[in-house]
Amino acid sequence: MEEKFIFSDNIPIYKQLLEQLTEKIIIGTYEPGSKLPSVREFALITGVNPNTVQRALTELEEKSLIITKRTSGKFVTEDKKIINKMKKEVLQSTVDDFLKNMKKLNVSKEEIISYLQGK
């Protein structure tokens, strides 16, 4: 599996890593129950400091998207309800951002709907 992580300068790296890992779990790149690379492996894959990787993984664990098995490592949750809940949260956030941007551009709901129906 080829890993692609891209980072920009305007958002903290751990937040970007958290977002990208969440996306990879939601879309199934990391399947439910699958073992994740170790912190050191993630650091090598991403080119990010291990402490930054650990911070992102800790937040994923707090959101119950991953679990730690003491001697075995970190695994994606097998609970598809948790993954689907996170998918809905990401969708809602994305839609909210989109609508906020459209409002800034003075695009009406009717224009948005018309455009989407045309696609």
N, CA and C atoms as a LAMMPS dump frame, in Angstrom:
ITEM: TIMESTEP
0
ITEM: NUMBER OF ATOMS
357
ITEM: BOX BOUNDS ff ff ff
-5.0000000000000000e+02 5.0000000000000000e+02
-5.0000000000000000e+02 5.0000000000000000e+02
-5.0000000000000000e+02 5.0000000000000000e+02
ITEM: ATOMS id mol type element x y z
1 1 1 N 0.846 -1.169 0
2 1 2 C 0 0 0
3 1 3 C 0.896 1.238 0
4 2 1 N 0.669 2.109 -0.984
5 2 2 C 1.456 3.325 -1.072
6 2 3 C 0.83 4.405 -0.198
7 3 1 N 1.647 4.997 0.643
8 3 2 C 1.181 6.035 1.563
9 3 3 C 1.475 7.398 0.949
10 4 1 N 0.474 8.27 0.949
11 4 2 C 0.678 9.637 0.483
12 4 3 C 0.169 10.581 1.553
13 5 1 N 1.054 11.387 2.038
14 5 2 C 0.697 12.409 3.011
15 5 3 C 1.277 13.719 2.507
16 6 1 N 0.439 14.735 2.418
17 6 2 C 0.875 16.039 1.929
18 6 3 C 0.538 17.069 3.001
19 7 1 N 1.504 17.918 3.311
20 7 2 C 1.319 18.902 4.369
21 7 3 C 1.524 20.311 3.825
22 8 1 N 0.741 21.245 4.362
23 8 2 C 0.908 22.658 4.018
24 8 3 C 1.427 23.401 5.248
25 9 1 N 1.811 24.643 5.05
26 9 2 C 2.434 25.413 6.123
27 9 3 C 1.453 26.124 7.05
28 10 1 N 0.2 26.291 6.623
29 10 2 C -0.7 27.155 7.379
30 10 3 C -1.503 26.46 8.473
31 11 1 N -1.414 25.154 8.594
32 11 2 C -2.145 24.391 9.613
33 11 3 C -1.132 23.505 10.333
34 12 1 N -1.238 23.384 11.671
35 12 2 C -0.291 22.524 12.392
36 12 3 C -0.234 21.109 11.788
37 13 1 N 0.966 20.576 11.697
38 13 2 C 1.191 19.265 11.072
39 13 3 C 0.354 18.177 11.73
40 14 1 N 0.272 18.163 13.069
41 14 2 C -0.472 17.084 13.723
42 14 3 C -1.943 17.121 13.325
43 15 1 N -2.503 18.329 13.131
44 15 2 C -3.903 18.435 12.71
45 15 3 C -4.082 17.917 11.286
46 16 1 N -3.131 18.232 10.429
47 16 2 C -3.192 17.741 9.053
48 16 3 C -3.062 16.219 9.02
49 17 1 N -2.146 15.7 9.822
50 17 2 C -1.953 14.249 9.897
51 17 3 C -3.211 13.583 10.448
52 18 1 N -3.782 14.164 11.479
53 18 2 C -5.02 13.652 12.068
54 18 3 C -6.13 13.612 11.018
55 19 1 N -6.268 14.691 10.267
56 19 2 C -7.295 14.775 9.229
57 19 3 C -7.069 13.719 8.14
58 20 1 N -5.833 13.58 7.709
59 20 2 C -5.524 12.63 6.637
60 20 3 C -5.688 11.178 7.103
61 21 1 N -5.294 10.886 8.332
62 21 2 C -5.476 9.528 8.853
63 21 3 C -6.963 9.221 9.035
64 22 1 N -7.725 10.206 9.515
65 22 2 C -9.17 10.025 9.663
66 22 3 C -9.788 9.708 8.305
67 23 1 N -9.392 10.452 7.295
68 23 2 C -9.902 10.219 5.938
69 23 3 C -9.546 8.814 5.46
70 24 1 N -8.313 8.392 5.699
71 24 2 C -7.885 7.057 5.256
72 24 3 C -8.673 5.951 5.966
73 25 1 N -9.058 6.195 7.199
74 25 2 C -9.886 5.215 7.918
75 25 3 C -11.301 5.221 7.349
76 26 1 N -11.857 6.406 7.12
77 26 2 C -13.224 6.524 6.601
78 26 3 C -13.356 5.884 5.224
79 27 1 N -12.387 6.116 4.337
80 27 2 C -12.502 5.584 2.978
81 27 3 C -12.011 4.148 2.854
82 28 1 N -11.441 3.609 3.931
83 28 2 C -11.066 2.204 3.928
84 28 3 C -9.638 1.901 3.532
85 29 1 N -8.812 2.917 3.391
86 29 2 C -7.392 2.656 3.136
87 29 3 C -6.833 1.828 4.284
88 30 1 N -7.23 2.231 5.489
89 30 2 C -6.952 1.429 6.685
90 30 3 C -8.289 0.804 7.069
91 31 1 N -8.429 -0.47 6.821
92 31 2 C -9.699 -1.164 7.04
93 31 3 C -9.959 -1.418 8.519
94 32 1 N -11.251 -1.562 8.877
95 32 2 C -11.586 -1.884 10.267
96 32 3 C -10.822 -3.126 10.739
97 33 1 N -10.206 -3.005 11.903
98 33 2 C -9.462 -4.123 12.475
99 33 3 C -8.026 -4.244 12.001
100 34 1 N -7.635 -3.431 11.022
101 34 2 C -6.274 -3.558 10.495
102 34 3 C -5.255 -2.906 11.417
103 35 1 N -4.057 -3.477 11.406
104 35 2 C -2.959 -2.972 12.23
105 35 3 C -2.36 -1.764 11.531
106 36 1 N -2.111 -0.71 12.297
107 36 2 C -1.476 0.488 11.767
108 36 3 C 0.037 0.393 11.92
109 37 1 N 0.759 1.125 11.085
110 37 2 C 2.21 1.18 11.294
111 37 3 C 2.519 1.753 12.679
112 38 1 N 3.693 1.437 13.188
113 38 2 C 4.116 1.978 14.483
114 38 3 C 4.358 3.484 14.353
115 39 1 N 4.509 4.134 15.474
116 39 2 C 4.792 5.581 15.468
117 39 3 C 6.054 5.863 14.655
118 40 1 N 7.085 5.073 14.879
119 40 2 C 8.346 5.274 14.143
120 40 3 C 8.156 5.043 12.643
121 41 1 N 7.38 4.003 12.285
122 41 2 C 7.121 3.745 10.864
123 41 3 C 6.338 4.898 10.236
124 42 1 N 5.307 5.388 10.943
125 42 2 C 4.551 6.539 10.447
126 42 3 C 5.457 7.753 10.279
127 43 1 N 6.37 7.951 11.242
128 43 2 C 7.294 9.084 11.156
129 43 3 C 8.154 8.984 9.895
130 44 1 N 8.607 7.785 9.579
131 44 2 C 9.404 7.583 8.358
132 44 3 C 8.553 7.776 7.107
133 45 1 N 7.342 7.229 7.109
134 45 2 C 6.434 7.341 5.959
135 45 3 C 6.088 8.799 5.671
136 46 1 N 5.805 9.548 6.734
137 46 2 C 5.309 10.913 6.577
138 46 3 C 6.4 11.974 6.597
139 47 1 N 7.575 11.614 7.128
140 47 2 C 8.638 12.604 7.273
141 47 3 C 8.372 13.571 8.414
142 48 1 N 7.554 13.126 9.372
143 48 2 C 7.138 13.961 10.494
144 48 3 C 7.788 13.438 11.776
145 49 1 N 8.048 14.337 12.716
146 49 2 C 8.622 13.983 14.005
147 49 3 C 7.733 12.947 14.708
148 50 1 N 8.321 11.911 15.32
149 50 2 C 7.525 10.891 16.025
150 50 3 C 6.585 11.465 17.086
151 51 1 N 6.994 12.544 17.765
152 51 2 C 6.112 13.155 18.771
153 51 3 C 4.851 13.722 18.131
154 52 1 N 4.997 14.272 16.936
155 52 2 C 3.852 14.808 16.195
156 52 3 C 2.926 13.673 15.769
157 53 1 N 3.517 12.581 15.3
158 53 2 C 2.73 11.401 14.926
159 53 3 C 1.965 10.889 16.138
160 54 1 N 2.658 10.786 17.274
161 54 2 C 2.019 10.284 18.494
162 54 3 C 0.843 11.169 18.893
163 55 1 N 0.989 12.469 18.744
164 55 2 C -0.089 13.394 19.098
165 55 3 C -1.327 13.144 18.237
166 56 1 N -1.125 12.946 16.94
167 56 2 C -2.244 12.669 16.035
168 56 3 C -2.892 11.324 16.38
169 57 1 N -2.074 10.318 16.649
170 57 2 C -2.609 8.992 16.987
171 57 3 C -3.367 9.021 18.312
172 58 1 N -2.882 9.81 19.257
173 58 2 C -3.577 9.942 20.544
174 58 3 C -4.973 10.534 20.324
175 59 1 N -5.074 11.528 19.465
176 59 2 C -6.392 12.112 19.181
177 59 3 C -7.303 11.117 18.469
178 60 1 N -6.737 10.319 17.567
179 60 2 C -7.541 9.277 16.909
180 60 3 C -8.065 8.284 17.937
181 61 1 N -7.235 7.97 18.911
182 61 2 C -7.644 7.038 19.963
183 61 3 C -8.724 7.664 20.849
184 62 1 N -8.595 8.96 21.139
185 62 2 C -9.616 9.657 21.927
186 62 3 C -10.962 9.683 21.207
187 63 1 N -10.908 9.678 19.869
188 63 2 C -12.139 9.657 19.067
189 63 3 C -12.631 8.226 18.833
190 64 1 N -11.922 7.258 19.401
191 64 2 C -12.245 5.824 19.302
192 64 3 C -12.11 5.26 17.891
193 65 1 N -11.383 5.96 17.018
194 65 2 C -11.158 5.43 15.672
195 65 3 C -10.068 4.373 15.653
196 66 1 N -9.166 4.441 16.631
197 66 2 C -8.142 3.408 16.758
198 66 3 C -8.088 2.945 18.208
199 67 1 N -7.542 1.753 18.381
200 67 2 C -7.345 1.213 19.727
201 67 3 C -5.904 0.715 19.834
202 68 1 N -5.399 0.709 21.043
203 68 2 C -4.058 0.192 21.28
204 68 3 C -4.179 -1.123 22.028
205 69 1 N -3.517 -2.147 21.486
206 69 2 C -3.402 -3.43 22.173
207 69 3 C -1.97 -3.475 22.684
208 70 1 N -1.825 -3.512 23.981
209 70 2 C -0.532 -3.323 24.661
210 70 3 C 0.694 -3.861 23.931
211 71 1 N 0.721 -5.114 23.625
212 71 2 C 1.938 -5.689 23.035
213 71 3 C 1.855 -5.841 21.526
214 72 1 N 0.693 -5.526 20.942
215 72 2 C 0.498 -5.756 19.512
216 72 3 C 0.538 -4.496 18.664
217 73 1 N 0.271 -3.332 19.263
218 73 2 C 0.297 -2.088 18.492
219 73 3 C -1.065 -1.421 18.412
220 74 1 N -1.202 -0.579 17.404
221 74 2 C -2.433 0.191 17.216
222 74 3 C -3.222 -0.383 16.05
223 75 1 N -4.55 -0.43 16.24
224 75 2 C -5.44 -1.006 15.244
225 75 3 C -6.618 -0.08 14.994
226 76 1 N -7.127 -0.107 13.762
227 76 2 C -8.349 0.628 13.441
228 76 3 C -9.502 -0.081 14.15
229 77 1 N -10.421 0.702 14.705
230 77 2 C -11.577 0.114 15.359
231 77 3 C -12.338 -0.791 14.391
232 78 1 N -12.945 -1.826 14.924
233 78 2 C -13.798 -2.691 14.113
234 78 3 C -15.254 -2.223 14.172
235 79 1 N -15.512 -1.214 14.992
236 79 2 C -16.865 -0.692 15.184
237 79 3 C -17.222 0.25 14.031
238 80 1 N -17.98 -0.274 13.077
239 80 2 C -18.338 0.513 11.898
240 80 3 C -19.259 1.686 12.234
241 81 1 N -19.979 1.601 13.363
242 81 2 C -20.825 2.72 13.792
243 81 3 C -19.962 3.944 14.111
244 82 1 N -18.818 3.719 14.745
245 82 2 C -17.908 4.82 15.076
246 82 3 C -17.351 5.435 13.791
247 83 1 N -16.965 4.587 12.858
248 83 2 C -16.424 5.074 11.586
249 83 3 C -17.495 5.849 10.824
250 84 1 N -18.717 5.332 10.779
251 84 2 C -19.8 6.032 10.085
252 84 3 C -20.152 7.349 10.76
253 85 1 N -20.094 7.378 12.084
254 85 2 C -20.351 8.621 12.82
255 85 3 C -19.31 9.664 12.444
256 86 1 N -18.047 9.257 12.376
257 86 2 C -16.981 10.183 12.003
258 86 3 C -17.158 10.642 10.558
259 87 1 N -17.592 9.737 9.698
260 87 2 C -17.837 10.095 8.297
261 87 3 C -18.899 11.192 8.219
262 88 1 N -19.965 11.044 9.007
263 88 2 C -21.032 12.059 9.03
264 88 3 C -20.511 13.386 9.556
265 89 1 N -19.649 13.348 10.584
266 89 2 C -19.077 14.579 11.132
267 89 3 C -18.211 15.286 10.098
268 90 1 N -17.401 14.518 9.37
269 90 2 C -16.546 15.1 8.335
270 90 3 C -17.417 15.684 7.222
271 91 1 N -18.455 14.961 6.834
272 91 2 C -19.372 15.444 5.797
273 91 3 C -20.019 16.758 6.234
274 92 1 N -20.528 16.797 7.468
275 92 2 C -21.19 18.005 7.967
276 92 3 C -20.228 19.187 7.989
277 93 1 N -19.017 18.957 8.443
278 93 2 C -18.019 20.019 8.499
279 93 3 C -17.68 20.528 7.095
280 94 1 N -17.548 19.604 6.147
281 94 2 C -17.232 19.97 4.77
282 94 3 C -18.361 20.785 4.148
283 95 1 N -19.598 20.36 4.374
284 95 2 C -20.76 21.076 3.846
285 95 3 C -20.854 22.46 4.497
286 96 1 N -20.646 22.529 5.804
287 96 2 C -20.689 23.823 6.504
288 96 3 C -19.651 24.79 5.929
289 97 1 N -18.434 24.298 5.707
290 97 2 C -17.381 25.144 5.129
291 97 3 C -17.764 25.609 3.724
292 98 1 N -18.308 24.698 2.933
293 98 2 C -18.734 25.025 1.574
294 98 3 C -19.798 26.123 1.598
295 99 1 N -20.815 25.946 2.443
296 99 2 C -21.892 26.931 2.516
297 99 3 C -21.391 28.285 3.004
298 100 1 N -20.465 28.27 3.951
299 100 2 C -19.885 29.515 4.454
300 100 3 C -19.153 30.245 3.323
301 101 1 N -18.395 29.488 2.524
302 101 2 C -17.674 30.086 1.404
303 101 3 C -18.628 30.624 0.339
304 102 1 N -19.706 29.899 0.088
305 102 2 C -20.683 30.356 -0.898
306 102 3 C -21.374 31.636 -0.422
307 103 1 N -21.621 31.717 0.874
308 103 2 C -22.24 32.923 1.44
309 103 3 C -21.318 34.13 1.254
310 104 1 N -20.006 33.928 1.471
311 104 2 C -19.031 35.008 1.264
312 104 3 C -19.06 35.51 -0.177
313 105 1 N -19.33 34.584 -1.104
314 105 2 C -19.356 34.932 -2.524
315 105 3 C -20.738 35.416 -2.984
316 106 1 N -21.649 35.542 -2.026
317 106 2 C -23.027 35.957 -2.326
318 106 3 C -23.72 35.023 -3.318
319 107 1 N -23.446 33.735 -3.189
320 107 2 C -24.109 32.73 -4.02
321 107 3 C -25.342 32.259 -3.255
322 108 1 N -26.497 32.321 -3.902
323 108 2 C -27.749 31.95 -3.24
324 108 3 C -27.91 30.433 -3.175
325 109 1 N -28.796 29.976 -2.29
326 109 2 C -29.107 28.548 -2.198
327 109 3 C -29.641 28.033 -3.526
328 110 1 N -30.446 28.859 -4.174
329 110 2 C -31.026 28.472 -5.463
330 110 3 C -29.931 28.255 -6.512
331 111 1 N -28.922 29.139 -6.517
332 111 2 C -27.815 28.99 -7.459
333 111 3 C -27.025 27.71 -7.175
334 112 1 N -26.817 27.436 -5.892
335 112 2 C -26.087 26.214 -5.511
336 112 3 C -26.859 24.984 -5.969
337 113 1 N -28.152 24.957 -5.667
338 113 2 C -28.992 23.811 -6.04
339 113 3 C -29.021 23.653 -7.555
340 114 1 N -29.189 24.742 -8.273
341 114 2 C -29.216 24.705 -9.737
342 114 3 C -27.904 24.149 -10.279
343 115 1 N -26.804 24.61 -9.722
344 115 2 C -25.493 24.135 -10.166
345 115 3 C -25.331 22.647 -9.896
346 116 1 N -25.709 22.208 -8.688
347 116 2 C -25.563 20.799 -8.327
348 116 3 C -26.466 19.904 -9.177
349 117 1 N -27.645 20.374 -9.487
350 117 2 C -28.555 19.578 -10.325
351 117 3 C -28.041 19.473 -11.748
352 118 1 N -27.28 20.47 -12.168
353 118 2 C -26.707 20.452 -13.516
354 118 3 C -25.514 19.543 -13.64
355 119 1 N -24.967 19.125 -12.512
356 119 2 C -23.774 18.266 -12.527
357 119 3 C -24.137 16.842 -12.642
